[in-house]
Amino acid sequence: MNITFIGMPSSGKSTIGVLLAKRLGMNFIDLDIVIQEKTGKLLKEIIAEQGNEGFLKIEGDTAASIHPGNAVIAPGGSICYEDWGMQHLKEISTVVYLKISYEEMCRRVGNVVDRGVAIPEGYTLRDLYDERTRLYEKYADITVDEEGMDFGQVVDQLREVFERAEAEMRKKFRSEDIVISKEGREAR
């Protein structure tokens, strides 16, 4: 099982991701760090040198190239622009959208340039929020509205959802319930 978090910068993808991975005994992959290790550059340096389009291509290609097992994956907030990367993440994981309000994002985000946020020229932070929100909703398998919850509460809720799903899957696919042979699969 893999889980991918999507959402605006500062929605908690990395923080919640690490906490959930620890609670579920999973690995954790921060896609921004994978990109930095692969290129030897900070995200803001990549954006400065290659522009938003160049960065988005690197981000999408990096997402499409990973094949983890039992991992929580935290890509950057701009992953929603790379359809090929998102399609791959949807194929290999359950996609969880960490939804925060525009006001909460502004309160948390800090310096968007230092953070390596890919903002198209002429966009305001509000434009970015409105555009990305629609894309996150499109790709999400699960949406978590963080309003009124701290990161610990979000982790607790998600842990319960994924532990229940895993238990149901194990129950459904017990070895005595399914027989697979050259004639095909049959339930007992």
Steps between C-alpha positions, in 0.01 A plus 500: 500500500618851414346833598564831320420837656408795280410853601610860517841598635482490880203260509715250690587246231849435637421541870184289494669259260790428735269460799262267315789295359634449853158401634432253217856363478549632147786668316486873427598667171521879472498557124653849538801345673524230232509779237767692694713188540460410132588850371738611774305828522243665724150529355525878482827464301333265251210744456742795461708313239234308307183694573172359625451282189844343535442432868155351436647262242764382748235461771262302276777277365626432852151407622446273199831321561443384857382149582492472878341232709331580829577871493346835577589741219502879539547683169511876469177695466553554128484127420135554402617670177682191369228265384744217413652520848161510672366209293798291610450597865130406474596162352744417780330661799194638670506878447405711803425871457587703810260792465564829677333836458665781308531700824667210681743449211597870510553478875725193472687534170769763572733601217378325184826561313719344771251217526541426127134552409445495124275802438431590135596853403214744560325271750411604851504250783118505482509412128731211579276378782184511287661324204668225699200430721301385195785272394546349846129422514525333158779263606402427862378160613456637852461866607588609853365841595750616762272776632501480881751212514866501587748271323474237774123476458535470122753219546272319746205519259705378204666224699156368593382512136805319365518241780132419442555475122800272547307276741209478254736409218668229707162365603379500139809325364573232758672203340207266579257728315668508157664230292704592195588235245576474131125491442468843661392651829207365694352587837420228752 
